[in-house]
Amino acid sequence: MRNKITNVQAESKNRVVALMIFGLMAFLMFGLAVTARAATLYRQLDFGMSGSDVSSLQSYLASDPSIYPQGLVTGYFGSLTRSAVANFQTRNGLPAVGRVGPLTLALINQRMGGAVSNSSNAAPWLSTVNVTTTNNSAALNWSTNENASATIYYSTSPLSITEGDVGRGVAISGTSMMPYSDMRTSHSAIVPNLQPNTTYYYVVYAKDSNGNESMTWPSTFHTTQ
């Protein structure tokens, strides 16, 4: 009888330990998922770089095992992270270059939807662009968290966007327009001479005084008749 009681107690203890371990794992997994969506990447990332933003990138990618099956969060951008970034790019119709350039940065930040960094290495953060159209023009308004220049690219065809190496910018097709030459945080522009009742594809590109760059995810507006 005493042995039976001892075995029951041992089994109960093992169950408690198992529940505690399960709870801890669930907490860590939930915390990881929340962290992955709470941070914002503030610079372009490539192989060999390290930092808390690399950890945020890895955490986000690890939330989908089909993209980043290893799920390692090390803060170092190694070969596994490069492969995961390439998988993410392939999944979203981007060239699988395995680095985070302006376009990939815009898409990941859109998905992660986090806070803005004030680091001197941070790329300008752009708010949602508000667009109002007439039959031959479009008025765009947006803001950035720091002084930045702005360029609008637009076309009646989908824009072709090619990311260069980190720090070497991005090539964007279409017509380009710089509404002003100075840097500011509150931005507005009117794109003139448009065709009526036409869909236009556009992006807004921003660059600060330190050369950090970012852009909006490609979107569209439609002129009135």
Sine and cosine of phi, psi and omega as CSV:
sin_phi,cos_phi,sin_psi,cos_psi,sin_omega,cos_omega
0.00,0.00,-0.68,0.74,-0.02,-1.00
-0.90,0.45,-0.64,0.77,0.03,-1.00
-0.91,0.42,-0.61,0.79,0.02,-1.00
-0.90,0.44,-0.68,0.74,0.02,-1.00
-0.90,0.44,-0.66,0.75,0.00,-1.00
-0.89,0.46,-0.65,0.76,0.02,-1.00
-0.91,0.42,-0.65,0.76,0.03,-1.00
-0.89,0.46,-0.68,0.73,0.02,-1.00
-0.89,0.45,-0.66,0.75,0.00,-1.00
-0.90,0.43,-0.68,0.74,0.03,-1.00
-0.89,0.45,-0.65,0.76,0.02,-1.00
-0.89,0.45,-0.67,0.74,0.00,-1.00
-0.90,0.44,-0.67,0.75,0.01,-1.00
-0.89,0.45,-0.62,0.78,0.03,-1.00
-0.90,0.44,-0.67,0.75,0.02,-1.00
-0.89,0.46,-0.70,0.71,0.01,-1.00
-0.89,0.46,-0.67,0.74,0.01,-1.00
-0.89,0.46,-0.67,0.74,0.03,-1.00
-0.90,0.43,-0.63,0.78,0.02,-1.00
-0.90,0.43,-0.68,0.73,0.01,-1.00
-0.90,0.43,-0.69,0.73,0.03,-1.00
-0.88,0.48,-0.67,0.74,0.01,-1.00
-0.90,0.45,-0.65,0.76,0.01,-1.00
-0.91,0.42,-0.69,0.72,0.03,-1.00
-0.88,0.47,-0.67,0.74,0.01,-1.00
-0.89,0.46,-0.65,0.76,0.02,-1.00
-0.89,0.46,-0.70,0.71,-0.02,-1.00
-0.90,0.43,-0.66,0.75,0.00,-1.00
-0.92,0.40,-0.66,0.75,0.03,-1.00
-0.91,0.42,-0.68,0.74,0.00,-1.00
-0.89,0.46,-0.62,0.78,0.04,-1.00
-0.90,0.45,-0.69,0.73,-0.01,-1.00
-0.90,0.45,-0.66,0.75,0.01,-1.00
-0.91,0.42,-0.69,0.72,0.00,-1.00
-0.88,0.47,-0.63,0.78,-0.04,-1.00
-0.89,0.46,-0.43,0.90,-0.04,-1.00
-0.96,-0.27,0.03,1.00,-0.06,-1.00
-0.98,-0.19,-0.33,0.94,-0.06,-1.00
-1.00,-0.10,0.29,-0.96,0.09,-1.00
-0.79,-0.62,0.71,-0.70,0.06,-1.00
-0.96,0.27,0.70,-0.71,-0.10,-0.99
-0.90,-0.43,0.07,1.00,0.03,-1.00
-0.42,-0.91,0.25,-0.97,0.11,-0.99
-0.95,0.31,0.54,-0.84,-0.09,-1.00
-0.79,-0.62,0.60,-0.80,-0.01,-1.00
-0.53,-0.85,0.14,-0.99,-0.03,-1.00
-0.80,0.60,0.72,-0.69,0.05,-1.00
1.00,-0.08,-0.20,0.98,0.00,-1.00
-0.99,0.11,0.33,-0.94,0.00,-1.00
-0.56,-0.83,0.30,-0.95,0.03,-1.00
0.55,-0.84,0.08,-1.00,-0.01,-1.00
-0.91,0.41,-0.49,0.87,0.02,-1.00
-0.94,0.33,-0.50,0.87,0.10,-0.99
-0.91,0.41,-0.64,0.77,0.06,-1.00
-0.88,0.48,-0.67,0.75,0.02,-1.00
-0.89,0.45,-0.67,0.74,0.05,-1.00
-0.87,0.49,-0.74,0.67,-0.01,-1.00
-0.89,0.46,-0.65,0.76,0.02,-1.00
-0.88,0.47,-0.68,0.73,0.01,-1.00
-0.90,0.43,-0.74,0.67,-0.02,-1.00
-0.90,0.44,-0.57,0.82,-0.02,-1.00
-0.93,0.37,-0.27,0.96,0.02,-1.00
-0.93,0.36,-0.21,0.98,0.08,-1.00
-0.83,-0.56,0.99,-0.16,-0.05,-1.00
-0.86,0.51,-0.40,0.92,0.02,-1.00
-0.95,0.30,-0.33,0.94,0.05,-1.00
-1.00,-0.08,-0.69,0.73,-0.05,-1.00
-0.72,-0.69,0.97,0.25,-0.11,-0.99
-0.89,0.46,-0.49,0.87,-0.01,-1.00
-0.95,0.32,-0.56,0.83,0.09,-1.00
0.88,0.47,0.42,0.91,-0.04,-1.00
-0.98,0.19,0.76,-0.64,0.06,-1.00
-0.92,-0.40,0.99,-0.11,-0.12,-0.99
-0.91,-0.41,-0.30,0.95,-0.09,-1.00
0.99,0.14,0.05,1.00,0.03,-1.00
-0.88,-0.48,0.76,-0.65,-0.02,-1.00
-1.00,0.08,1.00,-0.01,0.01,-1.00
-0.97,-0.25,-0.29,-0.96,-0.09,-1.00
-0.92,0.40,-0.57,0.82,0.01,-1.00
-0.92,0.39,-0.65,0.76,0.03,-1.00
-0.92,0.39,-0.65,0.76,0.04,-1.00
-0.87,0.49,-0.67,0.74,0.03,-1.00
-0.90,0.43,-0.64,0.77,0.01,-1.00
-0.91,0.41,-0.66,0.75,0.04,-1.00
-0.89,0.46,-0.67,0.75,0.03,-1.00
-0.89,0.46,-0.63,0.77,0.05,-1.00
-0.89,0.45,-0.67,0.74,0.03,-1.00
-0.88,0.47,-0.69,0.72,-0.02,-1.00
-0.91,0.42,-0.67,0.74,0.04,-1.00
-0.88,0.47,-0.68,0.74,0.00,-1.00
-0.87,0.50,-0.52,0.85,-0.09,-1.00
-0.95,-0.30,0.30,0.95,0.10,-0.99
0.96,0.29,0.39,0.92,0.04,-1.00
-0.97,-0.24,0.42,-0.91,0.08,-1.00
-0.85,0.53,0.75,-0.66,-0.09,-1.00
-0.99,0.13,0.94,0.33,-0.05,-1.00
-1.00,0.05,-0.27,0.96,0.07,-1.00
0.98,0.22,0.23,0.97,0.09,-1.00
-0.76,-0.65,0.33,-0.95,-0.03,-1.00
-0.98,-0.21,0.99,-0.13,0.09,-1.00
-1.00,-0.08,-0.14,-0.99,-0.09,-1.00
-0.83,0.55,-0.65,0.76,-0.05,-1.00
-0.95,0.32,-0.72,0.69,0.04,-1.00
-0.89,0.45,-0.61,0.79,0.04,-1.00
-0.87,0.50,-0.70,0.72,-0.01,-1.00
-0.89,0.46,-0.67,0.75,-0.03,-1.00
-0.94,0.35,-0.70,0.71,-0.01,-1.00
-0.90,0.43,-0.67,0.74,0.02,-1.00
-0.91,0.41,-0.56,0.83,0.08,-1.00
-0.89,0.46,-0.64,0.77,-0.01,-1.00
-0.96,0.28,-0.62,0.78,-0.07,-1.00
-0.98,0.18,-0.59,0.80,0.11,-0.99
0.82,0.58,0.80,0.59,-0.09,-1.00
-0.94,-0.33,-0.41,-0.91,-0.08,-1.00
-0.99,0.10,0.20,-0.98,-0.04,-1.00
-0.99,-0.15,0.70,-0.72,0.04,-1.00
-1.00,0.01,0.56,-0.83,0.05,-1.00
-0.97,-0.26,0.24,0.97,0.00,-1.00
-0.89,0.46,0.52,-0.85,0.04,-1.00
-0.93,0.37,-0.29,0.96,0.04,-1.00
-1.00,-0.05,0.06,1.00,-0.09,-1.00
-0.98,0.18,0.65,-0.76,0.11,-0.99
-0.96,0.26,0.48,-0.88,0.03,-1.00
-0.86,0.51,0.68,-0.73,0.07,-1.00
-1.00,-0.07,0.77,-0.63,-0.01,-1.00
-0.97,-0.26,0.71,-0.71,0.08,-1.00
-0.97,0.25,0.08,-1.00,0.11,-0.99
-0.88,0.48,0.69,-0.72,-0.01,-1.00
-1.00,0.06,0.82,-0.57,0.08,-1.00
-1.00,-0.07,0.77,-0.64,-0.07,-1.00
-0.83,-0.55,0.76,-0.65,0.12,-0.99
-0.84,-0.54,0.77,-0.64,-0.09,-1.00
-0.89,-0.45,0.43,-0.90,0.23,-0.97
-0.88,-0.48,-0.23,-0.97,0.00,-1.00
-0.97,0.25,-0.26,0.97,-0.03,-1.00
-0.65,-0.76,0.24,0.97,0.00,-1.00
-0.41,-0.91,0.22,-0.98,0.06,-1.00
-0.63,-0.77,0.76,-0.65,0.05,-1.00
-0.98,-0.22,0.83,-0.55,-0.03,-1.00
-0.92,-0.40,0.68,-0.73,0.04,-1.00
-0.70,-0.72,0.70,-0.71,0.04,-1.00
-0.32,-0.95,0.05,-1.00,0.03,-1.00
-0.65,-0.76,0.34,-0.94,0.11,-0.99
-0.81,-0.59,0.40,-0.92,-0.05,-1.00
-0.98,0.19,-0.09,1.00,0.05,-1.00
-0.51,-0.86,0.24,-0.97,0.04,-1.00
-0.88,0.47,0.76,-0.65,-0.04,-1.00
-0.44,-0.90,0.46,-0.89,0.15,-0.99
-0.99,0.11,0.18,-0.98,-0.05,-1.00
-0.58,-0.82,0.59,-0.81,0.12,-0.99
-0.70,-0.71,0.73,-0.69,0.05,-1.00
-0.97,-0.25,0.76,-0.65,0.09,-1.00
-0.91,-0.41,0.72,-0.69,-0.03,-1.00
-0.51,-0.86,0.41,-0.91,-0.03,-1.00
-0.23,-0.97,0.38,-0.93,0.10,-1.00
-0.99,0.17,-0.15,0.99,0.07,-1.00
-0.93,-0.38,0.43,-0.90,0.05,-1.00
-0.81,0.59,0.68,-0.73,-0.06,-1.00
-0.96,0.28,0.63,-0.78,0.12,-0.99
-0.99,-0.10,0.85,-0.53,-0.07,-1.00
-0.83,-0.56,0.84,-0.54,-0.01,-1.00
-0.87,-0.50,0.85,-0.52,0.01,-1.00
-1.00,0.10,0.75,-0.66,0.10,-1.00
-1.00,0.07,-0.07,-1.00,0.10,-1.00
-0.88,0.48,0.37,-0.93,-0.01,-1.00
-0.82,0.57,0.77,-0.64,0.00,-1.00
1.00,0.05,-0.02,1.00,-0.04,-1.00
-0.91,-0.42,0.28,0.96,0.18,-0.98
0.99,0.16,-0.24,-0.97,-0.07,-1.00
-0.59,-0.81,0.62,-0.78,0.02,-1.00
-0.98,-0.20,0.80,-0.60,-0.07,-1.00
-0.80,-0.60,0.75,-0.66,0.01,-1.00
-0.98,0.19,-0.02,-1.00,0.04,-1.00
1.00,-0.03,-0.07,-1.00,0.05,-1.00
-0.99,0.11,0.71,-0.70,0.01,-1.00
-0.95,-0.32,0.52,-0.86,-0.03,-1.00
-0.56,-0.83,0.84,-0.54,0.12,-0.99
-0.98,-0.21,0.95,-0.30,-0.10,-1.00
-0.93,0.37,-0.35,0.94,0.01,-1.00
-0.31,-0.95,0.30,-0.95,-0.09,-1.00
-0.99,-0.12,-0.30,0.95,-0.02,-1.00
-1.00,0.01,0.09,-1.00,0.03,-1.00
-0.97,-0.26,0.60,-0.80,-0.04,-1.00
-0.39,-0.92,0.14,-0.99,0.02,-1.00
-0.97,-0.24,-0.40,0.91,0.03,-1.00
-0.96,-0.27,0.85,-0.53,-0.16,-0.99
-0.84,-0.55,0.63,-0.78,0.10,-0.99
-0.47,-0.88,0.52,-0.86,0.00,-1.00
-0.38,-0.93,0.48,-0.88,0.10,-1.00
-0.89,-0.45,0.86,-0.51,0.05,-1.00
-1.00,-0.03,0.91,-0.41,-0.11,-0.99
-0.99,-0.10,0.04,-1.00,0.16,-0.99
0.84,0.55,0.69,0.72,0.03,-1.00
-1.00,-0.08,0.30,-0.95,0.04,-1.00
-1.00,0.07,0.61,-0.79,0.02,-1.00
-0.94,0.34,0.45,-0.89,0.08,-1.00
0.77,0.64,0.75,0.66,-0.09,-1.00
-0.73,-0.69,0.63,-0.78,0.08,-1.00
-1.00,0.03,0.76,-0.65,0.05,-1.00
-0.89,-0.46,0.64,-0.77,0.10,-1.00
-0.99,-0.13,0.63,-0.78,-0.04,-1.00
-0.47,-0.88,0.38,-0.92,0.21,-0.98
-0.65,-0.76,0.42,-0.91,0.12,-0.99
-0.91,-0.40,0.79,-0.62,-0.04,-1.00
-0.93,-0.38,0.72,-0.70,-0.03,-1.00
-0.80,-0.60,0.51,-0.86,0.01,-1.00
-0.56,-0.83,0.74,-0.67,-0.01,-1.00
-1.00,-0.09,-0.04,-1.00,-0.09,-1.00
-0.94,0.35,-0.30,0.95,0.03,-1.00
-1.00,-0.04,0.04,1.00,0.01,-1.00
1.00,0.05,0.05,1.00,0.06,-1.00
-0.95,0.31,0.68,-0.73,-0.11,-0.99
-0.76,-0.65,0.46,-0.89,0.07,-1.00
-0.43,-0.90,0.15,-0.99,-0.02,-1.00
-0.43,-0.90,0.32,-0.95,0.07,-1.00
-0.99,0.16,0.38,-0.92,0.12,-0.99
-0.94,0.34,0.68,-0.73,-0.05,-1.00
-0.79,0.62,0.68,-0.74,-0.02,-1.00
-0.62,-0.79,-0.09,-1.00,-0.03,-1.00
-0.69,-0.72,0.37,-0.93,0.25,-0.97
-0.65,-0.76,0.30,-0.95,-0.06,-1.00
-0.78,-0.63,0.82,-0.58,0.02,-1.00
-0.96,0.27,0.40,-0.92,-0.01,-1.00
-0.99,0.16,0.17,-0.99,0.00,-1.00
-0.98,0.21,0.00,0.00,0.00,0.00
